[in-house]
Amino acid sequence: MHNAFSRSKITSHLRYSSTPSYRDVHTLFMGSLVKEETSSLMTKFLEKCGGYAVVDGGFATELQRHGADINDPLWSAKCLITSPHLVTKVHLDYLESGANIIITASYQATIQGFVAKGLSVGEAESLLRRSVEIAYEAREIFYNRCTKGSWDFDYAGKASGQPVLVAASVGSYGAYLADGSEYSGIYGDSVSKETLKDFHRRRVQILEKSGADLIAFEAIPNKLEAEAYADLLEEEEIDIPAWFSFTSKDGVSVPRGDSVVECAKVADSCKKVVAIGINCTSPRFIHDLIISLRQVTRKPIVVYPNSGEVYDGLNKKWISGEESEEDFVSYVSKWRDEGASLFGGCCRTTPNTIRAIAKVLSGECPAASKIKFEQ
């Protein structure tokens, strides 16, 4: 098969640096949790953050803003090969904006997808590990700059006093297919739960051992895939925590039509899952979805909606909607009041969005300022 990427470039980007030394605060924090049950890890983290935590924002759209060409079945994962420096840049932008949790560029990074591009299985596995290494390196750069006082922003002092977690992203089977099915959740009758478990198994095993603080199963579009994830976590005895975040087009169900409440029950029943939430969903649905999730779980709720625009998966373009300029700040206050604990953004949100979220959670921002999204 013709290899779309040069072997020399792949090789150069798979040379690992040694595991970065963590800032003392992170080491002490994680060390204090070693003896804790998995189920308590997120609760302890939130306590360290003052009760609420900030997740980062849109990743692929930020890569594009910095000049990356991700018009490819690998999407943002292509940059792990071609532009790892841009991946680092985006992570740093979000850390600078106040994020407590940064999510790796592995959403669409699958062994099967890399192999389809002509890479070997070994190279594909190395790229998965590399996605976590890059996030680690960005975190270490951030901690160093905070310590030296070289950041010119409001949160350097605060950030240096609390831990930053790295969440290894796992996207759906439909994201790998890159045919729009991640937005419908319809994979066909031939795709069973066992099919999905076999597809995700090796990726989950690698990310567990990568050094990530947790695994983020994102934009889950159907109940079947949630069940497959939950089974994998138990069967493989994954020993780092995970969160499940679902997506919804109507505020009631996931794209496949399964009830969000029924999907949340799957996540709540899995002891490895430490938070449950919603991402890549219009902000106008988040309030009711939090209420629905709270009906079935006492686990922390994570919400990181998109900008309100709609993505046309078949034509691969964004369609403007009524919410292209959402009042994220006032929404965050309402979401917090309904019981959510972790807040961030998904597609088309930016570091400015995350900075505004961080400000409102710290009590430093009026409740009615508009946040501009990437146009």
Order of alpha helices (4+ residues) and beta strands (2+ residues): alpha-alpha-alpha-beta-alpha-alpha-alpha-beta-alpha-alpha-alpha-beta-alpha-alpha-beta-alpha-beta-alpha-beta-alpha-beta-beta-beta-alpha-beta-alpha
